[in-house]
Amino acid sequence: MKILIIYYSLSGITKQTADVLAAKLPADKKRVKDQEKRTGIFGMMLTIYQILLAKPSHIQTLKIDISQYDLIILGTPVWMMRLASPMRALINQEKYRLPKVAFFCTESSSGATAVFRTMEELCETTPIATLEITQSDMAHLDDSKKLSDFLNTCQKAVSK
């Protein structure tokens, strides 16, 4: 049974989490590539506009056949307590091809509940598991009980 982690990361924190998950499961990884410039004042204004109005970003098309996988794990940062616009775009593009899904998010301190609810609504399916990683969790992610529980749930879901 095959697992694919699809993630978006701007600062690198969500990528670090995806790397840990991929090594422990094991799983393949694919990064969502944003075509929007997110630096400088105009990049910041675009980001805020897309977040507040729930607008998807422009992303590169995934060059992978996700139908080969039994479980897709979607990972995203939380921006202003909302779903990052590149992940919104990915879900909009791929939602009808997604098999079982699980979600993880990285955040400074809060917003996961709203982000997971949005992801579930966009995917039109309930995730088998969710994992919320805060800044303080990153220091001891490898030996975290919530990480272990998430991994166990994902592994059981694909072994059925």
Secondary structure in CASP SS format (residue, H / E / C, confidence):
PFRMAT SS
TARGET T0000
AUTHOR 0000-0000-0000
METHOD secondary structure of the structure
MODEL  1
M C 1.00
K C 1.00
I E 1.00
L E 1.00
I E 1.00
I E 1.00
Y E 1.00
Y C 1.00
S C 1.00
L C 1.00
S C 1.00
G C 1.00
I H 1.00
T H 1.00
K H 1.00
Q H 1.00
T H 1.00
A H 1.00
D H 1.00
V H 1.00
L H 1.00
A H 1.00
A H 1.00
K H 1.00
L C 1.00
P C 1.00
A C 1.00
D E 1.00
K E 1.00
K E 1.00
R E 1.00
V C 1.00
K C 1.00
D E 1.00
Q C 1.00
E C 1.00
K C 1.00
R C 1.00
T C 1.00
G H 1.00
I H 1.00
F H 1.00
G H 1.00
M H 1.00
M H 1.00
L H 1.00
T H 1.00
I H 1.00
Y H 1.00
Q H 1.00
I H 1.00
L H 1.00
L C 1.00
A C 1.00
K C 1.00
P C 1.00
S C 1.00
H C 1.00
I E 1.00
Q C 1.00
T C 1.00
L C 1.00
K C 1.00
I C 1.00
D C 1.00
I H 1.00
S H 1.00
Q H 1.00
Y C 1.00
D C 1.00
L E 1.00
I E 1.00
I E 1.00
L E 1.00
G E 1.00
T E 1.00
P E 1.00
V E 1.00
W E 1.00
M C 1.00
M C 1.00
R E 1.00
L E 1.00
A C 1.00
S H 1.00
P H 1.00
M H 1.00
R H 1.00
A H 1.00
L H 1.00
I H 1.00
N H 1.00
Q H 1.00
E H 1.00
K H 1.00
Y H 1.00
R H 1.00
L C 1.00
P C 1.00
K E 1.00
V E 1.00
A E 1.00
F E 1.00
F E 1.00
C E 1.00
T E 1.00
E E 1.00
S C 1.00
S C 1.00
S C 1.00
G C 1.00
A H 1.00
T H 1.00
A H 1.00
V H 1.00
F H 1.00
R H 1.00
T H 1.00
M H 1.00
E H 1.00
E H 1.00
L H 1.00
C H 1.00
E C 1.00
T C 1.00
T C 1.00
P C 1.00
I C 1.00
A C 1.00
T E 1.00
L E 1.00
E E 1.00
I E 1.00
T E 1.00
Q H 1.00
S H 1.00
D H 1.00
M H 1.00
A H 1.00
H H 1.00
L H 1.00
D H 1.00
D H 1.00
S C 1.00
K H 1.00
K H 1.00
L H 1.00
S H 1.00
D H 1.00
F H 1.00
L H 1.00
N H 1.00
T H 1.00
C H 1.00
Q H 1.00
K H 1.00
A H 1.00
V H 1.00
S H 1.00
K C 1.00
END
